[in-house]
Each structure stands twice: as structure tokens, then as C-alpha cells.
Amino acid sequence: CSGLTMGAWQRGGKYLPHYSVAQYDAATPISSGDLQPGDLLFWGSSNNPSSIYHVALYIGGGRMIHAPPTGRPVEEQSMYYWTVPNFYARP
């Protein structure tokens, strides 16, 4: 998942590390109400950013692009299809 977001931002001229927690650390935390296309959505197992285990790219309108587990193609889906992200950031 972090490879997808890293590659997308790299094409836009911005470096992000290849690890979801490190991507959060390298970005500016924002609230869900501040989301703009290109921002990053993160899922963690607690309210501590070190628990982040998934990242996706917000595309607007409550939609995201993400790389699901190995063996499944990159998907565009509702950012709420699974569980609500608990961290948001802008690179």
C-alpha cells in the first residue's frame, strides 16, 4: 500500500518513504474535514500513529485509491467501505 502512495507522490515531485508509519511521520497531520484530493488516509490498530498498518490516497468525494493485500489489484473504493481511517495527513 505504501508503494502506491509513494509512487503517486513521487510522480508529483514529492518524496515519501516506503513505509506507512514513516509516510505519516513525513506528512502534516490534518483532520478528516480538511481532506483534499491527494491527501493520505491511514488505518491503525490504536490511536497511536505507530500502529498504522495501511495507507491510501484520497481522491475526493469520500473515495480513495488503495492497494489491497497481495494478490488483489489496486482499487478505487469508498474510504468507508471497510473501516473508517483513523489518521489523515498531507504530504
N, C-alpha and C positions, 0 to 999 in steps of 0.2 A: 504494500500500500504506500509506503513512504517513497518507493522508487517512482511511482506515478506522480506524486505531488512534487518530488524533487525535479523530475524531468520537465513537468509543465512549467514550473517556475524558472528553471534553467533556460528554457526557450524564451522566456520573458526577460532574461538578463539578470535574474536573482539567484544566488546560490543558497541552497538549503542542504543540510546534511542528510545522509541516507539512513535515518532512524527517526521514528515518530516522536519520541520524547525529545530528541535533540532538535527536531524541527519546531516543536512548541517552544523550547528554550531560546531558539534563534529568532522567534517572531514576537510580535507585540500582542499580548492577550487583549481580547475585545469581548463584548457581550453579544449574545445572540441577536439582540436588537440592532446591532451595528453591522451585521453581516453584509458584505458586498461580494459580487462575483469575483472569484479568485482567492477568497479567504479560505482558511483551513478549518476543518471540523475534526475534532478529536474525541475519541472514546477512551475512557479509563475505567478501571475497576474500583476507584475510590475518588475522593475529592482532592487527591494529591497528584499533581502532574506526572510524577514518576511512575504512576500506574497506567499511563497511556499505552494502549495496545493497538490502536487503529487510527488512521488519518484519511481524510477525503478532501476533495476540492469542491467548494461551494460554487454553484453556477447561477444562483438566483432562483427566486420563486419557490423556495423550500426544496430545491433539487440539488443533487450532488453527483459527482463522478467519483467512483472509487474502484479500487482493485480488491475484489473479494478474495477469499482463501485460494490457494494454489489449485489450479485445475479449472477455475471458472474465469470467463472473460471479464474485462473491465466493463462496468455497468453504469448507466445513468439511472438514478432512483431518487425517490423522496428521501430527504435526510432523516425522516422519521420512520422509515419502513421497518427498522429493526429495533433500535432503542435510541432515545434522544441523546445527541452528543452532550458531553459534559464539559468540554473545553472548546474555545474558539480563539483563533489568532489570525493576525495579518502579517505576512512576511514583509 
